[in-house]
Amino acid sequence: MDVTARIHEQLTKCGIKIAASLPDDWVAPLIERIAADNQIRHVRVAREAEAIAICSGAFFGGVRSVALMGATGLLTCTGELATLNLRHQIPVFLIVSQRGSIDDHRIYQEVQGRRTLPLLQAYDFPYHIVDRPDEVNSIPDAFETCRMQKRPFVLFLTRRLVKGRARHEGARRDRRSRPPSRRCGRRLRARHGGQ
């Protein structure tokens, strides 16, 4: 069973009935899997703060929910999480890609890597980082911690978990397995007499 299926299975065990999401390429396969599940109502949002509002409203309706987003999205809605959820003790469970981590070799994600965890610590938001497939089974415990503490809880998914090896390793493997380009093929034919 792939990791996306395992995460989906754990969310089902938690009794999740509503998922609100704004896509991030790391969590997109999970979002699509949830969207295909008839037991979970999936709501696509235009802003991450809308996902927080939907999940907060679901709490008052007695419905278990999850918000899915990227790390940048989490940073944009910390004001709502602090003023609505933390202040009024409304639990919201978030699954977030841990962009900017040491295995995310995209320079434009670097700021999120340096700022996300310190910001959550400043607000005293609990979080857990899931880095290996065997840690996916901790999702129900994380969800119950969120409900018990009545505040936001962020479950981070690392690149290693959702994408496999680090980007540079995959790029090297991809280059070796790709057929030579046309230009490279022309050079080889020119060197070997057009054959």
MDAnalysis code that builds the backbone (N, CA, C; Angstrom):
import MDAnalysis as mda
import numpy as np

u = mda.Universe.empty(585, n_residues=195, atom_resindex=np.repeat(np.arange(195), 3), trajectory=True)
u.add_TopologyAttr("name", ["N", "CA", "C"] * 195)
u.add_TopologyAttr("resid", np.arange(1, 196))
u.add_TopologyAttr("resname", ["MET", "ASP", "VAL", "THR", "ALA", "ARG", "ILE", "HIS", "GLU", "GLN", "LEU", "THR", "LYS", "CYS", "GLY", "ILE", "LYS", "ILE", "ALA", "ALA", "SER", "LEU", "PRO", "ASP", "ASP", "TRP", "VAL", "ALA", "PRO", "LEU", "ILE", "GLU", "ARG", "ILE", "ALA", "ALA", "ASP", "ASN", "GLN", "ILE", "ARG", "HIS", "VAL", "ARG", "VAL", "ALA", "ARG", "GLU", "ALA", "GLU", "ALA", "ILE", "ALA", "ILE", "CYS", "SER", "GLY", "ALA", "PHE", "PHE", "GLY", "GLY", "VAL", "ARG", "SER", "VAL", "ALA", "LEU", "MET", "GLY", "ALA", "THR", "GLY", "LEU", "LEU", "THR", "CYS", "THR", "GLY", "GLU", "LEU", "ALA", "THR", "LEU", "ASN", "LEU", "ARG", "HIS", "GLN", "ILE", "PRO", "VAL", "PHE", "LEU", "ILE", "VAL", "SER", "GLN", "ARG", "GLY", "SER", "ILE", "ASP", "ASP", "HIS", "ARG", "ILE", "TYR", "GLN", "GLU", "VAL", "GLN", "GLY", "ARG", "ARG", "THR", "LEU", "PRO", "LEU", "LEU", "GLN", "ALA", "TYR", "ASP", "PHE", "PRO", "TYR", "HIS", "ILE", "VAL", "ASP", "ARG", "PRO", "ASP", "GLU", "VAL", "ASN", "SER", "ILE", "PRO", "ASP", "ALA", "PHE", "GLU", "THR", "CYS", "ARG", "MET", "GLN", "LYS", "ARG", "PRO", "PHE", "VAL", "LEU", "PHE", "LEU", "THR", "ARG", "ARG", "LEU", "VAL", "LYS", "GLY", "ARG", "ALA", "ARG", "HIS", "GLU", "GLY", "ALA", "ARG", "ARG", "ASP", "ARG", "ARG", "SER", "ARG", "PRO", "PRO", "SER", "ARG", "ARG", "CYS", "GLY", "ARG", "ARG", "LEU", "ARG", "ALA", "ARG", "HIS", "GLY", "GLY", "GLN"])
u.atoms.positions = np.array([
    [0.848, -1.182, 0.000],
    [0.000, 0.000, 0.000],
    [0.889, 1.239, 0.000],
    [0.646, 2.166, -0.916],
    [1.468, 3.372, -0.972],
    [1.138, 4.300, 0.204],
    [2.011, 5.273, 0.436],
    [1.880, 6.125, 1.612],
    [0.595, 6.959, 1.572],
    [0.181, 7.395, 0.382],
    [-1.059, 8.169, 0.274],
    [-2.251, 7.326, 0.725],
    [-2.288, 6.087, 0.311],
    [-3.369, 5.178, 0.723],
    [-3.331, 4.951, 2.229],
    [-2.147, 4.846, 2.782],
    [-2.021, 4.630, 4.232],
    [-2.498, 5.841, 5.018],
    [-2.154, 7.046, 4.548],
    [-2.609, 8.265, 5.228],
    [-4.130, 8.356, 5.143],
    [-4.665, 8.098, 3.963],
    [-6.124, 8.112, 3.777],
    [-6.799, 7.114, 4.710],
    [-6.235, 5.923, 4.830],
    [-6.783, 4.897, 5.725],
    [-6.809, 5.389, 7.176],
    [-5.736, 6.070, 7.603],
    [-5.679, 6.569, 8.980],
    [-6.691, 7.698, 9.211],
    [-6.884, 8.541, 8.203],
    [-7.892, 9.597, 8.329],
    [-9.286, 8.998, 8.437],
    [-9.526, 7.935, 7.708],
    [-10.813, 7.233, 7.802],
    [-11.000, 6.663, 9.204],
    [-9.940, 6.096, 9.781],
    [-9.994, 5.572, 11.154],
    [-10.323, 6.676, 12.160],
    [-9.882, 7.903, 11.858],
    [-10.172, 9.052, 12.739],
    [-11.629, 9.486, 12.648],
    [-12.341, 9.000, 11.641],
    [-13.732, 9.404, 11.457],
    [-13.883, 10.710, 10.699],
    [-12.878, 11.087, 9.915],
    [-12.934, 12.324, 9.137],
    [-14.095, 12.253, 8.146],
    [-14.925, 13.285, 8.137],
    [-16.063, 13.353, 7.211],
    [-15.996, 14.560, 6.289],
    [-15.150, 15.556, 6.632],
    [-14.969, 16.741, 5.775],
    [-13.475, 17.015, 5.639],
    [-13.049, 17.267, 4.405],
    [-11.671, 17.669, 4.139],
    [-11.717, 18.938, 3.297],
    [-11.035, 19.969, 3.751],
    [-10.945, 21.228, 2.997],
    [-9.494, 21.388, 2.563],
    [-9.294, 21.710, 1.289],
    [-7.911, 21.727, 0.807],
    [-7.633, 22.830, -0.201],
    [-6.377, 23.232, -0.194],
    [-5.810, 24.052, -1.248],
    [-4.565, 23.291, -1.680],
    [-4.453, 22.949, -2.957],
    [-3.399, 22.022, -3.386],
    [-1.975, 22.527, -3.200],
    [-1.129, 21.607, -2.904],
    [0.316, 21.740, -2.884],
    [0.789, 20.464, -3.575],
    [1.824, 20.535, -4.397],
    [2.174, 19.346, -5.172],
    [2.573, 18.154, -4.313],
    [3.027, 18.375, -3.088],
    [3.366, 17.244, -2.232],
    [2.124, 16.532, -1.703],
    [1.069, 17.282, -1.403],
    [-0.134, 16.656, -0.851],
    [-1.229, 16.445, -1.895],
    [-0.975, 16.843, -3.144],
    [-1.982, 16.698, -4.202],
    [-2.476, 15.257, -4.378],
    [-1.609, 14.241, -4.372],
    [-2.127, 12.869, -4.501],
    [-3.068, 12.475, -3.357],
    [-2.770, 12.942, -2.153],
    [-3.654, 12.673, -1.015],
    [-4.983, 13.397, -1.191],
    [-4.935, 14.638, -1.648],
    [-6.160, 15.410, -1.882],
    [-7.034, 14.709, -2.912],
    [-6.436, 14.244, -3.989],
    [-7.213, 13.561, -5.037],
    [-7.813, 12.252, -4.528],
    [-7.086, 11.551, -3.698],
    [-7.599, 10.294, -3.128],
    [-8.803, 10.579, -2.216],
    [-8.695, 11.626, -1.414],
    [-9.795, 12.006, -0.531],
    [-10.997, 12.463, -1.360],
    [-10.736, 13.229, -2.409],
    [-11.826, 13.727, -3.265],
    [-12.601, 12.575, -3.911],
    [-11.929, 11.462, -4.144],
    [-12.573, 10.298, -4.764],
    [-13.333, 9.435, -3.748],
    [-13.173, 9.713, -2.470],
    [-13.821, 8.933, -1.403],
    [-15.227, 9.474, -1.152],
    [-16.232, 8.645, -1.365],
    [-17.624, 9.064, -1.155],
    [-17.981, 9.259, 0.322],
    [-17.141, 8.768, 1.221],
    [-17.427, 8.891, 2.654],
    [-16.925, 10.209, 3.250],
    [-16.067, 10.904, 2.496],
    [-15.513, 12.180, 2.969],
    [-15.957, 13.275, 2.017],
    [-16.585, 14.298, 2.555],
    [-16.987, 15.451, 1.740],
    [-15.749, 16.320, 1.534],
    [-15.345, 16.498, 0.293],
    [-14.154, 17.284, -0.015],
    [-14.555, 18.666, -0.511],
    [-13.958, 19.694, 0.080],
    [-14.238, 21.076, -0.294],
    [-12.926, 21.721, -0.735],
    [-12.873, 22.128, -2.006],
    [-11.702, 22.850, -2.510],
    [-11.895, 24.331, -2.167],
    [-10.843, 24.952, -1.660],
    [-10.942, 26.353, -1.256],
    [-9.998, 27.212, -2.092],
    [-10.242, 28.521, -2.076],
    [-9.401, 29.459, -2.813],
    [-8.294, 30.031, -1.931],
    [-8.519, 30.029, -0.618],
    [-7.535, 30.537, 0.342],
    [-7.483, 29.579, 1.530],
    [-6.325, 29.448, 2.113],
    [-6.158, 28.533, 3.242],
    [-7.029, 28.918, 4.426],
    [-7.250, 30.210, 4.631],
    [-8.098, 30.653, 5.735],
    [-9.511, 30.098, 5.598],
    [-9.967, 29.883, 4.370],
    [-11.288, 29.278, 4.155],
    [-11.312, 27.835, 4.656],
    [-10.209, 27.122, 4.482],
    [-10.125, 25.744, 4.993],
    [-10.218, 25.738, 6.518],
    [-9.578, 26.716, 7.147],
    [-9.639, 26.830, 8.611],
    [-11.079, 27.114, 9.047],
    [-11.751, 28.021, 8.346],
    [-13.141, 28.362, 8.681],
    [-14.066, 27.155, 8.506],
    [-13.896, 26.410, 7.422],
    [-14.746, 25.235, 7.176],
    [-14.543, 24.188, 8.267],
    [-13.298, 23.929, 8.615],
    [-13.021, 22.932, 9.651],
    [-13.486, 23.403, 11.030],
    [-13.399, 24.684, 11.280],
    [-13.894, 25.231, 12.550],
    [-15.405, 25.086, 12.638],
    [-16.105, 25.404, 11.559],
    [-17.553, 25.231, 11.530],
    [-17.950, 23.776, 11.673],
    [-17.168, 22.879, 11.061],
    [-17.451, 21.441, 11.185],
    [-17.367, 20.997, 12.639],
    [-16.418, 21.544, 13.376],
    [-16.287, 21.208, 14.799],
    [-17.575, 21.536, 15.545],
    [-18.147, 22.713, 15.285],
    [-19.380, 23.100, 15.967],
    [-20.567, 22.244, 15.533],
    [-20.476, 21.650, 14.374],
    [-21.514, 20.741, 13.902],
    [-21.277, 19.305, 14.321],
    [-20.207, 19.058, 15.079],
    [-19.899, 17.716, 15.549],
    [-19.317, 16.815, 14.461],
    [-18.753, 17.415, 13.431],
    [-18.203, 16.653, 12.309],
    [-16.679, 16.734, 12.349],
    [-16.041, 15.588, 12.217],
    [-14.576, 15.539, 12.233],
    [-14.037, 15.952, 10.869],
    [-13.006, 16.808, 10.885],
    [-12.515, 17.373, 9.632],
    [-10.994, 17.481, 9.628],
    [-10.468, 17.751, 8.429],
    [-9.038, 17.969, 8.245],
    [-8.859, 19.051, 7.190],
    [-7.848, 19.898, 7.392],
    [-7.456, 20.903, 6.396],
    [-6.123, 20.461, 5.812],
    [-6.029, 20.474, 4.480],
    [-4.801, 20.059, 3.794],
    [-4.247, 21.240, 3.002],
    [-2.942, 21.487, 3.143],
    [-2.336, 22.642, 2.470],
    [-0.825, 22.528, 2.482],
    [-0.185, 23.460, 1.802],
    [1.264, 23.564, 1.808],
    [1.739, 24.445, 2.954],
    [3.042, 24.450, 3.181],
    [3.617, 25.230, 4.283],
    [3.397, 26.728, 4.101],
    [3.476, 27.214, 2.878],
    [3.232, 28.635, 2.640],
    [1.808, 28.993, 3.049],
    [0.865, 28.135, 2.716],
    [-0.525, 28.348, 3.095],
    [-0.713, 28.379, 4.597],
    [-0.008, 27.507, 5.294],
    [-0.073, 27.514, 6.756],
    [0.411, 28.861, 7.295],
    [1.496, 29.363, 6.733],
    [2.021, 30.652, 7.195],
    [1.032, 31.785, 6.944],
    [0.268, 31.695, 5.850],
    [-0.672, 32.783, 5.555],
    [-1.897, 32.780, 6.460],
    [-2.195, 31.673, 7.109],
    [-3.421, 31.643, 7.927],
    [-3.146, 31.496, 9.422],
    [-1.932, 31.800, 9.867],
    [-1.654, 31.709, 11.306],
    [-2.433, 32.749, 12.104],
    [-2.764, 33.874, 11.495],
    [-3.588, 34.869, 12.189],
    [-4.952, 34.306, 12.533],
    [-5.584, 33.641, 11.582],
    [-6.893, 33.017, 11.840],
    [-6.770, 31.917, 12.888],
    [-5.716, 31.125, 12.787],
    [-5.524, 30.042, 13.755],
    [-5.354, 30.587, 15.170],
    [-4.679, 31.734, 15.296],
    [-4.461, 32.321, 16.621],
    [-5.701, 33.026, 17.145],
    [-6.337, 33.856, 16.302],
    [-7.452, 34.675, 16.790],
    [-8.770, 33.918, 16.873],
    [-8.956, 32.927, 16.017],
    [-10.198, 32.151, 16.051],
    [-10.011, 30.863, 16.846],
    [-9.110, 30.027, 16.398],
    [-9.001, 28.682, 16.964],
    [-8.325, 28.635, 18.325],
    [-7.213, 29.302, 18.466],
    [-6.507, 29.267, 19.742],
    [-7.286, 30.017, 20.817],
    [-7.725, 31.216, 20.483],
    [-8.443, 32.044, 21.463],
    [-9.751, 31.407, 21.931],
    [-10.475, 30.792, 20.995],
    [-11.793, 30.234, 21.330],
    [-11.784, 28.712, 21.509],
    [-10.605, 28.137, 21.581],
    [-10.423, 26.704, 21.817],
    [-11.199, 25.846, 20.810],
    [-10.975, 26.140, 19.540],
    [-11.604, 25.376, 18.455],
    [-10.516, 24.517, 17.813],
    [-10.579, 23.216, 17.991],
    [-9.542, 22.369, 17.394],
    [-9.673, 22.313, 15.879],
    [-8.556, 22.394, 15.202],
    [-8.529, 22.187, 13.759],
    [-7.273, 21.361, 13.462],
    [-7.488, 20.270, 12.733],
    [-6.405, 19.348, 12.397],
    [-5.926, 19.659, 10.993],
    [-4.641, 19.945, 10.865],
    [-4.068, 20.328, 9.571],
    [-3.013, 19.316, 9.136],
    [-3.054, 18.934, 7.878],
    [-1.981, 18.151, 7.270],
    [-1.299, 19.075, 6.280],
    [0.006, 19.258, 6.482],
    [0.759, 20.281, 5.756],
    [2.061, 19.684, 5.210],
    [2.405, 20.052, 3.986],
    [3.704, 19.643, 3.438],
    [4.793, 20.430, 4.156],
    [5.855, 19.762, 4.544],
    [6.937, 20.443, 5.253],
    [7.942, 20.992, 4.240],
    [7.512, 22.021, 3.520],
    [8.375, 22.634, 2.506],
    [9.540, 23.352, 3.181],
    [10.654, 23.403, 2.450],
    [11.836, 24.073, 2.972],
    [12.656, 23.222, 3.907],
    [12.329, 21.944, 4.030],
    [13.115, 21.050, 4.873],
    [14.449, 20.748, 4.186],
    [15.338, 20.083, 4.868],
    [16.675, 19.872, 4.306],
    [16.669, 19.014, 3.046],
    [15.614, 18.248, 2.832],
    [15.567, 17.443, 1.604],
    [14.734, 18.102, 0.499],
    [14.286, 19.333, 0.719],
    [13.569, 20.098, -0.300],
    [14.559, 21.103, -0.881],
    [15.120, 20.785, -2.016],
    [16.209, 21.583, -2.561],
    [15.720, 22.678, -3.507],
    [14.654, 23.336, -3.136],
    [14.138, 24.462, -3.914],
    [14.382, 25.729, -3.105],
    [15.179, 26.611, -3.655],
    [15.599, 27.802, -2.922],
    [14.417, 28.659, -2.483],
    [13.363, 28.717, -3.300],
    [12.229, 29.558, -2.951],
    [11.399, 28.979, -1.806],
    [11.678, 27.765, -1.364],
    [10.990, 27.186, -0.207],
    [11.810, 27.329, 1.074],
    [13.012, 27.824, 0.954],
    [13.939, 27.868, 2.077],
    [13.402, 28.687, 3.255],
    [12.744, 29.792, 2.979],
    [12.229, 30.645, 4.057],
    [11.207, 29.888, 4.900],
    [10.318, 29.135, 4.240],
    [9.346, 28.353, 4.997],
    [10.047, 27.362, 5.925],
    [11.124, 26.771, 5.441],
    [11.877, 25.823, 6.259],
    [12.444, 26.444, 7.514],
    [12.862, 27.691, 7.406],
    [13.442, 28.369, 8.572],
    [12.399, 28.973, 9.499],
    [11.239, 29.343, 8.985],
    [10.277, 30.123, 9.763],
    [9.067, 29.352, 10.285],
    [8.698, 28.272, 9.644],
    [7.438, 27.610, 10.005],
    [7.449, 27.064, 11.432],
    [8.421, 26.227, 11.762],
    [8.427, 25.633, 13.105],
    [8.610, 26.669, 14.211],
    [9.522, 27.642, 14.074],
    [9.609, 28.673, 15.114],
    [8.298, 29.455, 15.306],
    [7.583, 29.693, 14.202],
    [6.301, 30.390, 14.323],
    [5.290, 29.544, 15.097],
    [5.205, 28.252, 14.779],
    [4.281, 27.373, 15.509],
    [4.663, 27.300, 16.985],
    [5.956, 27.263, 17.267],
    [6.407, 27.232, 18.654],
    [6.067, 28.531, 19.380],
    [6.162, 29.663, 18.694],
    [5.813, 30.948, 19.301],
    [4.337, 30.988, 19.691],
    [3.481, 30.402, 18.853],
    [2.046, 30.335, 19.157],
    [1.705, 29.169, 20.094],
    [2.664, 28.314, 20.357],
    [2.466, 27.108, 21.167],
    [1.465, 26.150, 20.515],
    [1.527, 26.051, 19.184],
    [0.704, 25.071, 18.457],
    [1.434, 23.734, 18.452],
    [0.770, 22.687, 18.866],
    [1.413, 21.374, 18.780],
    [1.553, 20.945, 17.319],
    [2.604, 20.188, 17.040],
    [2.814, 19.668, 15.700],
    [3.576, 18.345, 15.794],
    [3.516, 17.604, 14.716],
    [4.237, 16.336, 14.621],
    [4.718, 16.191, 13.183],
    [5.939, 15.719, 13.013],
    [6.507, 15.537, 11.680],
    [6.514, 14.051, 11.353],
    [5.835, 13.692, 10.270],
    [5.815, 12.300, 9.814],
    [6.821, 12.195, 8.673],
    [7.872, 11.419, 8.916],
    [8.992, 11.334, 7.985],
    [9.142, 9.947, 7.355],
    [8.554, 8.929, 7.978],
    [8.700, 7.553, 7.483],
    [7.325, 6.888, 7.403],
    [7.148, 5.967, 6.483],
    [5.848, 5.290, 6.330],
    [5.328, 4.649, 7.624],
    [6.232, 4.124, 8.458],
    [5.773, 3.482, 9.695],
    [5.220, 4.496, 10.701],
    [5.498, 5.791, 10.507],
    [4.985, 6.827, 11.402],
    [3.573, 7.284, 11.034],
    [3.080, 6.852, 9.878],
    [1.731, 7.235, 9.435],
    [0.679, 6.758, 10.431],
    [0.959, 5.667, 11.121],
    [0.006, 5.136, 12.108],
    [-0.177, 6.062, 13.305],
    [0.637, 7.111, 13.418],
    [0.484, 8.063, 14.526],
    [-0.620, 9.093, 14.251],
    [-1.200, 9.083, 13.067],
    [-2.215, 10.090, 12.711],
    [-3.414, 10.072, 13.663],
    [-4.008, 8.921, 14.005],
    [-5.130, 8.958, 14.957],
    [-4.755, 9.560, 16.314],
    [-3.546, 9.289, 16.800],
    [-3.112, 9.887, 18.068],
    [-2.980, 11.397, 17.934],
    [-2.434, 11.860, 16.809],
    [-2.304, 13.303, 16.571],
    [-3.686, 13.950, 16.510],
    [-4.609, 13.286, 15.824],
    [-5.969, 13.834, 15.707],
    [-6.637, 13.931, 17.083],
    [-6.499, 12.903, 17.886],
    [-7.107, 12.929, 19.231],
    [-6.437, 13.960, 20.130],
    [-5.138, 14.167, 19.964],
    [-4.445, 15.218, 20.725],
    [-5.030, 16.582, 20.380],
    [-5.271, 16.800, 19.101],
    [-5.885, 18.056, 18.652],
    [-7.243, 18.258, 19.320],
    [-8.064, 17.230, 19.309],
    [-9.413, 17.318, 19.898],
    [-9.341, 17.526, 21.415],
    [-8.437, 16.817, 22.057],
    [-8.330, 16.902, 23.511],
    [-7.825, 18.280, 23.958],
    [-6.829, 18.805, 23.245],
    [-6.247, 20.087, 23.639],
    [-7.052, 21.282, 23.148],
    [-8.003, 21.051, 22.249],
    [-8.874, 22.097, 21.714],
    [-8.085, 23.287, 21.162],
    [-7.165, 22.949, 20.271],
    [-6.403, 23.975, 19.568],
    [-5.858, 23.391, 18.274],
    [-5.329, 24.227, 17.409],
    [-4.797, 23.718, 16.141],
    [-3.672, 22.714, 16.361],
    [-3.625, 21.724, 15.493],
    [-2.550, 20.730, 15.501],
    [-2.103, 20.541, 14.059],
    [-0.786, 20.654, 13.833],
    [-0.245, 20.537, 12.482],
    [0.532, 19.229, 12.351],
    [0.128, 18.431, 11.383],
    [0.833, 17.197, 11.065],
    [1.597, 17.449, 9.764],
    [2.915, 17.477, 9.852],
    [3.743, 17.730, 8.674],
    [4.086, 16.433, 7.969],
    [4.037, 16.478, 6.644],
    [4.489, 15.367, 5.814],
    [5.772, 15.807, 5.120],
    [6.833, 15.050, 5.282],
    [8.109, 15.414, 4.681],
    [8.185, 14.966, 3.222],
    [9.122, 15.541, 2.514],
    [9.344, 15.170, 1.119],
    [9.729, 13.702, 1.018],
    [10.601, 13.257, 1.905],
    [11.035, 11.861, 1.898],
    [9.838, 10.919, 2.003],
    [8.844, 11.294, 2.810],
    [7.661, 10.454, 2.977],
    [6.796, 10.447, 1.722],
    [6.470, 11.620, 1.189],
    [5.484, 11.696, 0.097],
    [6.073, 11.581, -1.301],
    [7.357, 11.897, -1.448],
    [7.970, 11.873, -2.779],
    [9.083, 10.842, -2.914],
    [9.483, 10.229, -1.826],
    [10.604, 9.294, -1.908],
    [11.903, 10.005, -1.643],
    [12.945, 9.624, -2.372],
    [14.271, 10.195, -2.171],
    [14.306, 11.690, -2.411],
    [15.378, 12.296, -1.952],
    [15.556, 13.737, -2.151],
    [15.618, 14.066, -3.636],
    [15.262, 15.282, -3.958],
    [15.132, 15.726, -5.347],
    [16.393, 15.476, -6.164],
    [17.561, 15.831, -5.625],
    [18.792, 15.687, -6.415],
    [19.098, 14.233, -6.718],
    [18.766, 13.314, -5.802],
    [18.992, 11.897, -6.065],
    [18.089, 11.420, -7.188],
    [16.821, 11.845, -7.147],
    [15.882, 11.456, -8.191],
    [16.273, 12.028, -9.534],
    [16.778, 13.270, -9.543],
    [17.181, 13.896, -10.803],
    [18.349, 13.136, -11.422],
    [19.285, 12.706, -10.601],
    [20.412, 11.927, -11.110],
    [19.939, 10.617, -11.704],
    [19.044, 9.940, -10.997],
    [18.497, 8.670, -11.475],
    [17.744, 8.899, -12.773],
    [16.955, 9.993, -12.850],
    [16.189, 10.283, -14.058],
    [17.103, 10.511, -15.254],
    [18.214, 11.220, -15.061],
    [19.122, 11.499, -16.177],
    [19.712, 10.221, -16.725],
    [20.070, 9.282, -15.851],
    [20.669, 8.028, -16.309],
    [19.669, 7.187, -17.077],
    [18.402, 7.226, -16.694],
    [17.411, 6.352, -17.323],
    [16.775, 6.964, -18.569],
    [16.990, 8.268, -18.806],
    [16.412, 8.917, -19.981],
    [17.199, 8.586, -21.223],
    [16.506, 8.440, -22.361],
    [17.249, 8.243, -23.610],
    [17.983, 9.520, -23.972],
    [19.084, 9.413, -24.725],
    [19.823, 10.621, -25.106],
    [18.941, 11.558, -25.914],
    [19.209, 12.847, -25.773],
    [18.420, 13.837, -26.514],
    [18.739, 13.751, -28.001],
    [17.902, 14.398, -28.819],
    [18.137, 14.394, -30.268],
    [19.486, 14.994, -30.608],
    [19.810, 16.094, -29.929],
    [21.081, 16.751, -30.227],
    [22.240, 15.826, -29.886],
    [22.143, 15.152, -28.762],
    [23.185, 14.211, -28.366],
    [23.260, 13.076, -29.390],
    [22.109, 12.611, -29.850],
    [22.070, 11.542, -30.855],
    [22.729, 11.976, -32.150],
    [22.507, 13.224, -32.543],
    [23.143, 13.740, -33.769],
    [24.654, 13.765, -33.626],
    [25.127, 14.188, -32.458],
    [26.579, 14.229, -32.244],
    [27.178, 12.835, -32.311],
    [26.486, 11.864, -31.711],
    [26.988, 10.488, -31.754],
    [27.016, 9.965, -33.193],
    [25.963, 10.258, -33.961],
    [25.940, 9.801, -35.359],
    [27.039, 10.471, -36.169],
    [27.289, 11.749, -35.931],
    [28.341, 12.464, -36.663],
    [29.712, 11.862, -36.343],
    [29.945, 11.499, -35.095],
    [31.224, 10.900, -34.703],
    [31.425, 9.522, -35.319],
    [30.338, 8.825, -35.536],
    [30.438, 7.434, -35.997],
    [30.014, 7.295, -37.444],
    [30.210, 8.312, -38.211],
    [29.960, 8.236, -39.647],
    [28.501, 8.202, -40.031],
    [27.621, 8.831, -39.251],
    [26.201, 8.938, -39.625],
    [25.384, 7.703, -39.327],
    [25.936, 6.748, -38.637],
    [25.162, 5.517, -38.360],
    [24.315, 5.648, -37.128],
])
